[in-house]
Every structure is written in structure tokens, then in C-alpha cells.
Amino acid sequence: MNSLIQYQWLNRWLMPFCLLVCLVTFVLQVEAQEMPPRPIIVVRMNQQLNFGSIVSGQNGGRVKVDFNGGRQFISGDIILLSSTTSCAGFTVDAEPGTMINIVNGQDAILTGPKGTVTLHLEDASTGNPFITTGTSTDVYIGGTLIIGTEAASPPGFYSGSFSVTFIQQ
């Protein structure tokens, strides 16, 4: 009869104790995955690239807006009219000390009334690559507008889109 009492004690206390020890052992050995880092780069466009008003002759030409927003005649048969010009402006939010490389996309084709012009993006105001010094950095990019002949690029308003990639290294 004495052994029966011992087995009941074993069933009542020893089994739950063993289960508790096993659970504690498994819980202590489990490690959770590290939380992913917060987004490193957030880029917002805050200023459109604008070449202003241009009068093109029969042969077309090239005009440039630099990253300071200044416009200059490069070549060809064009006349620059006085108007507002601007470079493309971006705000880059990143952790201070982040190295960022800027990759301009291919030349963009801008469409207008029965014609096209080509946009070639130029260097950025920050240099390339650049290292952020604060949490917010302004980046300005200029471009060169390539205007075709009068038949290929007739007068009118031209618009389109271009691609700029910001790569965190």
C-alpha cells in the first residue's frame, strides 16, 4: 500500500514539475528575430524641372538648366525668352552619415503638340555619392533640353517624366 501512495504523489507533483522545467527550458532557448531597421531613405520631389519659354529656329538646339536653377544657351538656333526656370528639387530624409548614390535614368522623351524633345539629366548639387549630415538633405538636379528641328519639335508646351534613383549604400 505504501508504494501506491508514492505513485500517486509522483503523478500529482513530479509530472507537472517536469513539464514546467521543459517549458522554461524551451522558452529560455528561443530567440526572436531582430526588428527590421526603420526605413533608411525617404525621397520627396519638391520642385519641378522647368526650362521656361524658348523660341526655336529651324535647326533646334540645346539649353541647360543647372542645379542652381540658372538657364544658359548651349548651342543651336534657339532664343531664350525671359521666364521662370527651376531645377528639379528633392528632399532626402535619411539617418545622418548615410552614404547615398544618385543614378539618373535614361534620357527622357518629352511630348508636345505633334513633336518631341529630349531631356538629359545633369549632375546633382550634392555631388555623387554624398553623405547626409542631417536628417533632411535637399538635392537639386539640372538638365539639358535637346530641341530638334522645327518640324520635329514644333512650338508648344512639352511635358514628360524622368527617373532618378537614390541608392543607400
Beta strands, then each sheet from edge to edge (+ up, - down):
strand 1: 42-47
strand 2: 54-65
strand 3: 71-80
strand 4: 88-93
strand 5: 99-104
strand 6: 108-112
strand 7: 115-124
strand 8: 130-131
strand 9: 136-147
strand 10: 164-168
sheet 1: 1+ 4- 9+ 2- 3+
sheet 2: 1+ 4- 9+ 7- 6+
sheet 3: 8+ 5- 10+
end
